[in-house]
Amino acid sequence: MMLAEKEATLADNARALAAKDGVIEQLEDRVEEQNRELAKVSAERDAALQLAFRKRQERYIDNPNQFLLDFGDTPDTRSFVEGIADAADEQEDTPARRKKRPRKIRNEQLPEHLPRYEVQLDVPEDKKTCPSHGERKVIGYDVQETLEAVPAKLVVRRTLIPKLACPADPACGVIEAKRPVGLVEGNRYDTSVAAEVITSKYGYHVPVYRQQDIFASSGWTPARSTLQNVLKSAAHLVRPLVESFHDLVRAGPVLGTDDTTVTLTITNTPLPPNDSPKHERALEVIAKAREQQRGSITARMWAYRSITIPINVFDFTVSRHRDGPADFLQGFTGTLMADCYAGYEAIHAETGGLFTRAACVAHARRKVLEATDNHPIHTSRLLAWLKQLYDIEDRGKELSPADRQALRDAEARPLWTQIAEYIESTAVANVLPNEQFGKALGYLRNHHDQFVVYLDDGLVPIDNNDTEQLMKQVALGRKNWLVIGSVAAGYRAADLMTLVSSAVRNDLDVASYLKDLLDRLLAGDTDFHSMRPDIWKQSHPEAVRVYRQEERRDRADAKRSRRAHRRQAAKAAK
């Protein structure tokens, strides 16, 4: 009996193994079929790509000097080709796509206001006489205009200050005209010099030692300390104006903020005055670093971007402790758009909820995107909803705040309800919290109330991307300046970057704007309202960079067109 049972068991095992072998064979056949399908798709894509490049090549084939591109089968070229193919797949041949946008006619004429001089060419002597009829006469000229670059011209202004004396009695004393006030002692450097130095360092990210070489090419070789003194004097002069900008952005209804790192040298750095919590933190951090015999520390540059007033403000702190933003945000009662930094939560609690916290949805989308490899199905569903949210924002950009909020109520709010239900559903219950996708889910759950704040106010953006873009201005400068030499230099940099960045935001000629500000401040002008960049440009239209506005509009139009096409394609696919 026992033997029979064993034989039966062996027979069952054999049948199970045979069934497994059958399943394996089916899987192998399926894999082979999928490989064939993949090869077919790849071949079709390659053919389409070749066609696209062949059309482009036909456009330039008449040029014998045209370089031929070698798309060899290397990993880099394959990824490049695949990227182009994906882009080609998105651009479907629809009537809307086939309709070409009118080409902008560019003015190739050199500006009329530029000074001109003439150079007249001469014909060789042997060509001036006709062999048959004698001397040739000039019947006219063809004019060819060529733009020349001349190094910046520096001039010295000599101001004659009359001195008057009484001829009858020298004891009456000497009277002289009121001397003009300058940035530095003796009025040796005009405000135009300061404007150029500030613009070069904080607008074009050129450090002082390179500016020394640039000035030298124009005939003046200043000491680096001279240029630094010009910066110090200018920063001291504009401080009250910058503080008024601080007040403006704090008084606004919506404020975006972000921060990034800068290196602060502390070897010989004088300590700041102990007159605020932010400065107390600076004393503490620097003292601790010196005890550790460190030569530098990682400090922070903060950006605050007003949503309703086109002004950007920068602030400097020696660390990322909440004392810095807490000091700046004193009295702010609007909505703060930022990332989910815990310091903002602490400040919010300390103020008794004086302001409203809104979280950047782009950060949530980024965390979901990072988890795509681990949970592609879950992440694709969340990303699809988030994409719809951004499409809604794209359609609402040109609307009034009230209409934008109505659009969000009608279309965005139901999507957020779906997201909230999904992240709490049993479908994702088994996702471990330490997984990448688990962290993304935790991020969405913990900050959900802050993500949806923008639904209740048409002025609040969906994300903080515009403010985070300001960090590029700091990053570019950081790569060139390398370090900030002192706490005071950090404060100066923040103040001057405030003016430069706000001028750039308003498409202004930065140097022209700064020179006018410095001239007026030196003269004692305190009409800070008229010095706002958005107000100032109304009376100085010649300083507005119109081409920047046109470029931005063209980019926005192209972006809206692409998104509209994607929406149409999505509707057609349903």
WOJO-V808827 format. One record per pair of residues at least 12 apart in sequence whose ideal C-beta (glycine too) atoms are under 6 Angstrom apart, sorted by sequence separation. I is the first residue (numbers start at 1). J is the second residue. D is the distance in whole Angstrom. If there is no record, write none. Layout:
BEGIN
I_J_D / I_J_D
END
This chain:
BEGIN
212_224_6 / 271_283_6 / 163_176_4 / 302_315_4 / 315_328_5 / 368_382_5 / 517_531_6 / 161_176_6 / 162_177_5 / 209_224_6 / 301_316_6 / 368_383_6 / 161_177_5 / 208_224_5 / 300_317_5 / 423_441_5 / 208_227_5 / 299_318_5 / 336_355_5 / 340_359_5 / 392_411_5 / 266_286_5 / 300_320_5 / 392_412_5 / 322_343_3 / 326_347_5 / 333_354_6 / 334_355_6 / 335_356_4 / 336_357_6 / 337_358_5 / 339_360_6 / 365_386_5 / 423_444_5 / 333_355_6 / 423_445_6 / 266_289_6 / 332_355_5 / 335_358_5 / 389_412_6 / 322_346_5 / 339_363_5 / 322_347_6 / 508_533_6 / 389_415_6 / 388_415_6 / 506_533_4 / 267_295_5 / 473_501_6 / 506_534_6 / 508_537_6 / 197_227_6 / 385_415_5 / 503_533_5 / 265_296_5 / 266_297_6 / 502_533_5 / 506_537_6 / 512_543_5 / 197_230_5 / 263_296_5 / 264_297_5 / 285_318_5 / 285_319_5 / 385_419_5 / 509_543_4 / 110_145_5 / 264_299_4 / 508_543_5 / 49_85_5 / 52_88_6 / 194_230_5 / 282_318_4 / 416_452_5 / 110_147_6 / 261_298_5 / 262_299_5 / 507_544_6 / 507_545_5 / 262_301_5 / 45_85_5 / 194_234_4 / 281_321_5 / 189_230_6 / 259_300_5 / 260_301_6 / 507_548_4 / 281_323_4 / 413_455_6 / 507_549_5 / 259_302_5 / 184_229_6 / 258_303_5 / 278_323_5 / 277_323_5 / 278_324_5 / 257_304_5 / 408_455_5 / 184_233_5 / 255_304_6 / 256_305_4 / 278_327_4 / 183_233_4 / 277_327_6 / 276_327_6 / 254_307_4 / 405_458_4 / 252_306_5 / 404_458_4 / 249_304_5 / 252_308_5 / 402_458_6 / 249_306_4 / 252_309_6 / 401_458_3 / 401_459_5 / 248_309_6 / 374_435_6 / 249_311_6 / 374_436_5 / 375_437_4 / 374_437_5 / 154_218_5 / 249_313_5 / 371_436_4 / 151_217_5 / 152_218_5 / 154_220_5 / 245_311_5 / 370_436_6 / 371_437_4 / 151_218_5 / 246_313_6 / 245_313_6 / 371_440_5 / 393_462_5 / 368_440_5 / 367_440_4 / 367_443_5 / 255_334_6 / 254_334_6 / 364_444_6 / 250_331_6 / 253_334_4 / 254_335_5 / 255_336_6 / 256_337_4 / 257_338_5 / 250_332_5 / 252_334_6 / 359_447_5 / 361_451_6 / 359_450_4 / 358_450_6 / 359_451_5 / 357_450_5 / 358_453_4 / 358_454_6 / 361_462_5 / 362_463_4 / 358_460_6 / 361_463_5 / 360_463_5 / 362_465_6 / 360_464_4 / 340_447_5 / 335_460_5 / 338_464_6 / 337_464_5 / 312_470_6 / 305_467_4 / 303_467_6 / 303_470_4 / 394_563_5 / 301_474_5 / 316_490_4 / 316_491_5 / 316_494_4 / 315_494_5 / 314_494_4 / 314_497_4 / 314_498_5 / 313_498_5 / 312_501_4 / 312_502_5 / 311_502_5 / 312_505_6 / 310_505_5 / 310_506_5 / 254_459_5 / 282_487_6 / 253_459_6 / 254_460_5 / 256_464_5 / 258_467_5 / 258_468_5 / 256_467_3 / 260_471_5 / 258_471_6 / 260_474_5 / 272_487_5 / 262_478_6 / 269_486_5 / 265_483_5 / 263_483_5 / 264_484_5 / 265_485_6 / 262_484_6 / 310_534_5 / 242_495_5 / 245_498_6 / 242_498_5 / 235_492_4 / 235_495_5 / 235_496_6 / 205_476_5 / 205_477_5 / 207_480_5 / 207_481_5 / 205_480_5 / 237_521_5 / 244_528_4 / 241_528_5 / 241_531_6 / 202_496_5 / 202_497_5 / 203_500_5 / 198_496_5 / 202_500_4 / 203_510_5 / 199_510_5 / 199_511_5 / 196_511_6 / 195_511_5 / 198_514_6 / 195_514_4 / 195_515_4 / 192_515_5 / 191_515_5 / 194_518_6 / 191_518_4 / 191_519_5 / 181_522_5
END
